[in-house]
Amino acid sequence: VRMVFIPKRGFDLLVERVPPDDYEDVGREIGEITRSIALFQSHIDTTKEWEQAFQMMSDSGLGQFFMNGKDFIQVLAPALPSEVMKAYIETVLGAKLEAIRMKIDVQLFKVVPPS
């Protein structure tokens, strides 16, 4: 795995160039990469080991990921727009989420139980 460190402003410029219509696809692709790294390098099934998945996602620099209660996922200081982050988290955890709009630099997602 190659990690690239760039200034936050440079990262923001890259994100700004992604059309909003592509946000979900980009989030899913980043999520698939994270799941693959977790499985092949750390032997972690992120769909079953959420606490370890949150730690890996937090270590990636995309934000600080936490369970907030039993049914909510909170992302502090998110580096990506909510639509990208939702698809990213859904893919990593194998869960369906509902975004809850916030007016602060925190993203909140409700875990939707399987039907």
N, C-alpha and C positions, 0 to 999 in steps of 0.2 A: 504494500500500500504506500502510495506517495502522498504526503501531506504538504500542502502549499500554504505558506503564511503570507498574507497580504494585508495591507492596512484596511481597516473597516470601510473607509471611504471608497477604496478600490472595489471592495466586495459589493458595496451598495450600488456603485455604477454598473457592475455586471448584472445585478438583480434588476435594476431599472430597465435594462435592455430586453428583459424577457416579457413578451406580450402577456397581458392578463389571461388571455384565452389558453395559454400554455402552462399556467401555474400548476394545475392539478397534475399534468403529465410530468412536469419537472419534479414535483414533490414525490410522486410515485417512483421515479427513476432514482432519486437520491435515497429513498427508503429501501429500494431493492439492493442498492450498493451497500447500505448499512447492514441489512439482514445478511447479505453474503459475507461481509467481513466478520460479523458476529459468529456466524455458523462455521466458517472455514478456518478462521484464525483463533477464535476464543471458544469454539464449541458451545455456543449459546444459542438456544432457540428463542428468539426475541418474542415469538408469539405466546410463549409459556412463561418466560422469565422476565416479567416486566420491570422489576427493580433493576436488574442488570442492564436491560435495554435502556432504561432512563439514564443510567450512569454512562453508558456508551454514547447516547445522544448528547448528554450534557458535555462529555469530554470532547465532542466534535467541535464545540464552539458555536453551535447554532442556537444556543439558549440554555437555560437551566430547566430541566424537566422534572416534574413532581406529580404524584397523585395528590389531589386535593379532596380529601374525603374518599368515599368509596367509588363514586361515579364520575369524578372530574379529573382532567389532566390540565395542569397549569404549566405555562412556559414563561419564565421570567427573562427579560431582555432578549426577546426573539430576534434572530438575524434575518428571518424571511417573512414575507407577507403571510397572513393567516391562511389564505387558500393553499399556499405551497406547504405550509407547516401541517395543515390538516391532512393532506394527502401523504405527506412524509410519515407522520405518526401512524396513520391508519395502516400504511404498508409495513412499517417496522413491527407494529404490534399485532397486525392481523385483526384489527377491530374497526368497527364503524363508529365515527365520531360526528358530533353536531357542534359547530362553532358557536360560541356565545360572544357576541360583540362587546368589546370593552373599550373604554376611552383612555386607558392608560397603557403603559408599555408592558403589558402582560397579555398573554393569549390564554383563553380558557376554552376547553373542549369537554363536552359531555359525552361519556361513553354510552352508546346506544346498545342496549341488550339485543342479542340475536333473536330474530323472530321465527 
